[in-house]
Amino acid sequence: MTFRIVVLGLGHAGRSVHLPALERLRGVEVVATCDPSAERRAAAGASAGPTFADPQEALAQPADAVVIATPPDTHAELAAAALSARLHVYVEKPMATDLVAARDMARLASETGRTLQVGYAYRFHPLWERMRSAVARERVRGPFEIRGTFDAAAGDGWEHPVLGVGLHHVDLVSTIVPEPTPIDVEVVGDGLTVRWPDGSLLRGRYGPGP
């Protein structure tokens, strides 16, 4: 059985991360890709399959799931369209640009019985699986103090490295502390400080780099 996937967004994540990963997977076929940029569509190569400028045309292709690697302010609308079409959804982080939209996405996934997964791929890295196991067995106990650093392409707004890659560390720490919702988040320049209810603390620096 072939699992058919549509990829929306052919920027760095879509073209350089998702398409090569999907190409390596057995039993997976990219049946359509989409990006409003003709240049990006042309640069995607043969692994992109049929390409479209209009996401609705791409979502109309027979498929089982969609990867959403578009700008954050488009995530909620595209996820809603995909879930309504009975497609499973993998959406890049941040999931949405406000809490209401994120909750609406989760509600629609529940109502349609489809899987909605946010792109926190580092959760599944063996190192962090071992860390969670050690915490669960109380071989390591909190509260934790974490120092993080992670470079990314320069950007502003939702493309700033604090959001582009710093979110990964916030998510990872949230999976090992007793209460996952931070109580305080502070960003100054490329510095990020996050505190959790148990006293765990993340201090990170996320600036432009390779």
VMD Tcl script that draws the C-alpha trace (Angstrom):
set ca {
  {0.00 0.00 0.00}
  {1.31 3.44 -0.94}
  {0.82 6.36 1.44}
  {0.18 9.46 -0.66}
  {1.36 12.87 0.54}
  {0.85 16.46 -0.56}
  {3.54 18.99 0.41}
  {2.43 22.61 0.75}
  {5.32 25.07 0.75}
  {8.59 24.69 -1.16}
  {10.80 27.01 0.86}
  {13.74 25.70 2.87}
  {11.73 23.30 5.04}
  {9.55 21.93 2.25}
  {12.21 21.60 -0.43}
  {15.35 20.82 1.61}
  {13.94 18.92 4.60}
  {10.59 17.30 3.88}
  {10.94 16.27 0.24}
  {14.32 14.50 0.73}
  {13.01 12.75 3.86}
  {9.84 11.58 2.12}
  {11.84 10.38 -0.88}
  {13.83 8.06 1.42}
  {10.73 6.43 2.92}
  {9.44 3.18 1.48}
  {5.76 3.04 0.62}
  {5.46 6.85 0.44}
  {4.66 8.86 -2.68}
  {4.55 12.64 -3.01}
  {1.53 13.11 -5.26}
  {1.53 16.93 -5.38}
  {3.41 19.97 -4.14}
  {2.43 23.61 -3.98}
  {4.07 27.00 -3.75}
  {2.99 30.39 -5.11}
  {6.54 30.99 -6.38}
  {7.20 29.69 -9.90}
  {10.93 29.80 -9.12}
  {10.52 27.55 -6.09}
  {8.27 25.16 -7.98}
  {10.88 24.86 -10.74}
  {13.69 24.33 -8.20}
  {11.89 21.51 -6.38}
  {12.97 18.86 -8.88}
  {11.49 15.54 -9.92}
  {10.76 14.41 -6.36}
  {8.14 17.16 -6.06}
  {5.70 15.44 -8.42}
  {3.01 17.63 -10.00}
  {3.34 21.20 -8.74}
  {0.62 23.78 -8.19}
  {0.44 27.45 -7.32}
  {-2.98 27.12 -5.65}
  {-3.10 25.00 -2.47}
  {-6.72 24.04 -3.14}
  {-5.68 22.41 -6.41}
  {-2.94 20.48 -4.63}
  {-5.34 19.37 -1.88}
  {-7.79 18.17 -4.54}
  {-5.35 15.44 -5.60}
  {-6.05 11.92 -4.24}
  {-3.97 11.76 -1.08}
  {-3.78 10.47 2.50}
  {-1.87 13.25 4.25}
  {-0.43 16.73 3.85}
  {2.77 18.38 5.04}
  {2.27 22.09 5.69}
  {5.58 23.96 5.44}
  {4.20 27.39 4.60}
  {4.47 30.69 6.54}
  {2.92 30.45 10.05}
  {0.02 32.80 9.33}
  {-1.28 30.32 6.72}
  {-1.12 27.19 8.91}
  {-4.59 27.35 10.46}
  {-6.44 27.90 7.18}
  {-4.52 25.22 5.29}
  {-4.80 22.71 8.13}
  {-8.55 23.29 8.29}
  {-8.86 22.69 4.54}
  {-6.77 19.52 4.74}
  {-8.57 18.11 7.79}
  {-11.94 18.87 6.20}
  {-10.75 16.88 3.17}
  {-10.10 13.96 5.57}
  {-6.32 14.22 5.28}
  {-3.86 13.65 8.09}
  {-1.77 16.77 8.76}
  {1.86 17.38 9.68}
  {2.27 21.11 10.23}
  {5.53 22.92 10.82}
  {5.91 24.89 14.01}
  {4.63 27.22 15.20}
  {1.32 25.40 14.91}
  {-0.59 28.69 14.58}
  {-0.10 32.36 15.33}
  {-2.66 32.50 18.16}
  {-4.12 30.17 20.75}
  {-7.69 30.27 19.39}
  {-6.55 29.08 15.96}
  {-4.45 26.30 17.49}
  {-7.39 25.06 19.56}
  {-9.65 25.17 16.50}
  {-7.14 23.04 14.59}
  {-7.02 20.48 17.40}
  {-10.81 20.41 17.67}
  {-11.23 19.83 13.93}
  {-8.69 17.02 13.98}
  {-10.66 15.36 16.78}
  {-13.96 15.81 14.97}
  {-12.64 14.38 11.70}
  {-10.67 11.57 13.31}
  {-7.49 12.64 11.54}
  {-3.98 12.91 12.98}
  {-2.64 16.44 13.50}
  {1.06 16.55 14.35}
  {3.24 19.62 14.88}
  {6.79 19.52 13.53}
  {8.70 18.99 16.76}
  {10.81 16.24 15.23}
  {13.51 16.44 17.92}
  {11.08 14.80 20.36}
  {11.89 11.53 18.64}
  {15.68 11.84 18.78}
  {17.13 8.86 20.73}
  {18.94 11.23 23.12}
  {15.67 12.82 24.25}
  {13.89 9.48 24.40}
  {16.63 8.36 26.82}
  {16.27 11.58 28.80}
  {12.51 11.12 29.21}
  {13.07 7.52 30.23}
  {15.63 8.57 32.84}
  {13.24 11.16 34.26}
  {10.34 8.66 34.31}
  {12.49 6.19 36.27}
  {13.69 9.02 38.55}
  {17.31 8.44 37.61}
  {17.35 12.16 36.86}
  {15.26 14.56 38.92}
  {14.25 18.16 38.38}
  {14.01 21.03 38.62}
  {16.32 21.35 35.63}
  {18.51 24.20 34.45}
  {19.09 24.01 30.72}
  {21.42 26.06 28.55}
  {20.45 26.05 24.89}
  {21.99 27.32 21.67}
  {20.83 26.75 18.12}
  {21.73 28.75 15.00}
  {19.45 29.32 12.04}
  {19.00 31.56 9.03}
  {18.54 35.21 9.94}
  {14.99 36.49 9.95}
  {12.46 38.75 11.60}
  {9.02 38.19 13.11}
  {7.91 34.59 12.86}
  {11.14 33.79 11.01}
  {13.38 34.95 13.87}
  {15.69 32.14 15.11}
  {14.18 32.39 18.62}
  {10.90 31.18 17.11}
  {12.36 29.26 14.20}
  {14.56 26.98 16.32}
  {14.32 28.10 19.96}
  {10.82 26.64 20.09}
  {12.36 23.18 19.76}
  {14.11 23.52 23.12}
  {11.00 24.92 24.81}
  {9.07 21.91 23.53}
  {11.73 19.41 24.59}
  {11.96 20.73 28.14}
  {8.14 20.76 28.33}
  {8.17 16.98 27.71}
  {10.29 16.23 30.78}
  {8.92 18.60 33.45}
  {5.84 17.69 35.55}
  {3.74 20.63 34.30}
  {4.46 21.35 30.62}
  {3.04 24.88 30.35}
  {5.67 27.58 31.05}
  {4.77 30.29 33.55}
  {7.14 32.92 32.17}
  {8.74 33.57 28.79}
  {11.14 36.44 28.09}
  {12.88 37.29 24.83}
  {15.59 39.94 24.61}
  {17.34 40.13 21.23}
  {18.41 36.58 20.44}
  {18.17 35.51 24.10}
  {15.30 33.39 25.42}
  {14.49 32.67 29.07}
  {11.66 30.29 29.99}
  {10.49 29.12 33.44}
  {8.22 26.21 34.36}
  {6.07 25.73 37.51}
  {8.50 23.23 39.08}
  {11.34 25.76 38.93}
  {12.97 24.37 35.77}
  {14.69 27.07 33.74}
  {15.81 27.31 30.12}
  {18.30 29.98 29.10}
  {19.01 29.95 25.40}
  {20.61 31.99 22.66}
  {19.27 31.60 19.15}
  {20.90 33.77 16.52}
  {21.75 33.68 12.84}
  {24.33 31.14 11.75}
  {24.91 28.02 9.68}
}
mol new
graphics top color blue
foreach p $ca { graphics top sphere $p radius 0.5 }
foreach p [lrange $ca 0 end-1] q [lrange $ca 1 end] { graphics top cylinder $p $q radius 0.2 }
display resetview
